[in-house]
Amino acid sequence: MNDKTVDNQEMVTLGMAWHFKRYSSDSLYAKLENIARKKKVGLWQDSTAIAPWDWRGTKRALAK
């Protein structure tokens, strides 16, 4: 495990990043995100948080 992996795991743990399941099937990241969601830390404090890929899709649809 390298420092980048540890940093990424910490960001998910703190609710500062999403686990993008489309590109990563790593069960550790899924578990860390679920824990962060349950604890309502970081972005999970907002019950209406929108995933970045969903937000970008909305913006693209509006631009058409």
Buried (B, 14 or more C-beta within 10 A) or exposed (E): EEEEEEEBBEBBBBBEBBBEEEEEEBEEBBEBBEBBBEEEBBBBEEEEBEEEEEEEEEEEEEEE
